[in-house]
Amino acid sequence: QVQLVESGGGLVQTGGSLRLSCAASGFSFSPYDMNWYRQGPGEERELVAAITNTGGITNYADSVKGRFTVSRDNAKNTMYLQMNSLKPEDTAVYYCSAVRGIRTYYWGRGTQVTVSS
């Protein structure tokens, strides 16, 4: 059974940090580029960070550059999102997805991140 399971979300104060994980199972993780998306209340889902299959290239939304870091460990079939200097506007459900080419193959169910002011 193919699964992407996000974890590590929670409630944190402004300026705090969280580390999200996205654990993959049921498919071969290493060939896939991976993305982190988020969707805040009443907002559309937005791409936050992306990482290529080898981890050699990463990209970030302007809103999180310098604060978030995406990484992956192919030996553990897991991707991470280190989030520092969190702001209330980072409050959202965070999702991971697995991509090859222009097609998204798998989505996780999300983990809630709430940043209090």
Order of alpha helices (4+ residues) and beta strands (2+ residues): beta-beta-beta-beta-beta-beta-beta-beta-beta-beta-beta
